Amino acid sequence: MSTVTRSVEQAAAGARLLGLLARDLPPDRLTSDPARVAPYATDRSGAPAGGEPLAVVHARRTDDVSTALRHADALGVPVVPRGAGTGLSGGATAGEGNLVLDLSRMNRILEIAPQDQVAVVEPGVVTAHLDRAAAAHGLRYAPDPASAALSTIGGNIATNAGGLRCAKYGVTRDSVLGVEAVLADGTVVRTGRRTVKGVAGYDLTALITGSEGTLAVVTEATVRLRPVPVATATLAAYFDTFEAAADASSAITAAGIETAMAELLDGSVITAIDSAQGTALRERGAALLIVQCDGAGAQAEAERVAAVLAGRVTSLVVAADDAEADALLAARRFALPALERLGRPLIEDIAVPRSRLAEAVRAIEDISVRRGVPVFTLAHAADGNLHPIIVVDAGLTELPEAAWETAGDIFALALRLGGTLTGEHGVGTLKRQWIAEELGTDNHALQRRIKAAFDPHHTLNPGKAV
């Protein structure tokens, strides 16, 4: 088939789809005006979309999702599911002729069951909103991505998001008990259960979680809640070098201390935060490690952390109260917005064995010097998840070759150290060219067969993940 013929057929399928959606969906569910559709072409990664999407379906109920997918699948029109658009790997980019399925208006908290410690929510619920609603019952939603104030539960499920507390409480998959999801052909299925235990059948809930919208579209999730800790203790440790800070974090783990979080920032990130926030954190040291312990033994654990850090730090500050602790964590959460002020961040999220964190940090610094490309690095140090960030001119239409080469070196480093090229952001489009190297030929082929079983016509978020 020639390119011209294919283009004509795609245009005809798109026009037919718009007619069917206009007929079968309420009027407020469909947007096809190009000016209003354009903002949905990319996500926070800034990855180029490669054209203009066809339209946006603003789903409010599962029936809207099922209708849109059924018609799109029958006509062979690609569909890109989307939440808040805060993804950092290009997983929500929508190219030429794609239908965007916006789930952000499916934002109801359907149930909070304190006795069972579960909540039932729609995918557009903002992560922090669920956490606040649970707090009214003495509970919380443990996954805590840095974008919690913006990101949605559906997006977190799509990428299996991690965050600040995941070393102790696990990533999103560890808190998702079951989902309602719509397959590519519009079929609605339910997976999982409300119980904490359950091993009947294959674990489709875990499979869908982290599938980046390529297997099914989640329209409801039953998630696990946990009691709010009775106490927390937070420390801020400053170091002469970033490598020393990473080594100290590994030493805390080696000492058998299970912290709720251990967040690590290098000097360049601290400087960016200071510039944006008017703070003076950089004056205390060239690297910052924020450690929080929680639970009944929080204070005793914090004292053990302080003992491990003794002799390693240039300065150690123990938060006097929750307000001071919150201010420290707010600075950490502001790291990415601070770097976005400098240009377009190319954000990596490799993970390595925790014992090799300092080795990874040292190697990233060497890569930066060798390539002549500045790398800003922060990390969820307690679980070995590093975010080496390359910032490029926001006005560039394509990433410089040196940036891609630096990213490739960092990915190769992660695999060489026994790690992964993505700990929590997903593969999306930005890392897809490296995924086969990590998975291996047989594993990669098996994953593609799973994709085909769920989505035989390859209309769900094509060109992403595997």
C-alpha positions, 0 to 999 in steps of 0.5 A: 500500500502506498503512503498516499493510499494509507493516508487517505484511508486513515483520514477516512477512518478518522472521519468515520470515527468522529461521526460515530463518537458524535452520535454515541457520546454526550456533546460535552465528551468530544473535542475536535477543534484543532486548537483545543486538541493541540495541548493534548499532543504531548506530556510533561516529558516534552517528547515530540508527538509527531503530528496532530491528534484527531480529537479528544474524548473527555470520559466521565464514565466507563461507558464513555471509555468502552464506546470510544475504544470499541469504535476506534478498534473497529476502525483501526484508529490508535487511542492514547489514554491520558490522565494529568499529562505529568508523565516523564517518558512520553507515554501520553504523547499522541501523534497524527490521527490519534484519538486521545482518551482523557480520563481526568474528569473521571475523578470521583472517590467512590468509597473509603472503607476504613475497616477494610483499609481500602478505597475505590476510586476513578482514574482521574482522582489526584493522588494527593486528594486521595491521601487527604480523604484517607487522612480523615479516617486516620489512613493514607495512600502510601505511594507518594510520587513527587508529582502527587499534587498533580498526578492521578491514580490512573496515571500512577497505575499506568506507569507503576509510579514510585515516589518518596516513600516506596522504599518502605511501602512499595510502589503503586503495584503494591497498593493496587488490589484490583481494577476495572479496565476496558480492553481495546475492543471495548470489553469491560473486565474486572481483575483482583479483589478487595482482600489483601490476599488472593491468588486465584488465576493469573495476576492480571491486576499486576500485569495491567499496573505498569503497562503504560496504557498498552494493554487496557484502560483502567476506569476504576481501582481498588487500592490499599490504604495504610494507617497514618504513622503515629510519629515521624522524625526527619533529618537533613544531612549535608556532605562535601561530595555527592558520592559521600552522600550516596555512600552514607545512604547505602551505609544506612541500609547496610545498618539494617535501618528501614527508613520511610524515605531517603532523598538525595540531591546533588549540588547543582540541583540544590543550587537550582532550588535555591535560585527558584525558592530563595533558599540557601541550602547550598551554603551547607554542603555540596549534597543533601540527604533528607531522611525520614523515619516513621512509626512508633520507633521513629525517634529511635530509628532517627537516632540510629541514622544520626549515629551512622552519619556521624563523621560523614557530614558537614552539617546535620539538622534534625527537624524540630517539628512537622512544619520544618520537616514539610519544608524540607520535603517541599524543597525536594518536591520542587526539584523538577520545577526548579530544573524546568526553569532552566530549560527542557529536562530529559529525565532519566530514572535508572535504578541500581542495587542499593549497595552500588549507589555510590558507584553509580553516582561516581560513574554518572559524574564521569559520564557528564565530564566525558561528554561535556553535558551537565547532569543534575542528579537526585535520587530516591536513595533508599531504593537505589532509584536515581534521576540523572537529568539532562537539561537542554534548550527548551526552544530546540525541536530535537534533542542534541546528539550529545544529550542522547549519547549521555542518556545512552551511557547512563542506561548502559551504566545501569544495566552494567551495575545490575539495574534497570533503565526505568525504576518508576517513570516507564519506558514510553517513547523516550526509552523504547530503543533500549528496552530490548537490551534490558529484557533480552530477546525471548523476554521481549518477544513474550511481552509482545505476544502478551500485548497482542493477546490484549490488543490484537489490532495494536490500537492501544497506545501503539509505539509505547513501552514494549 
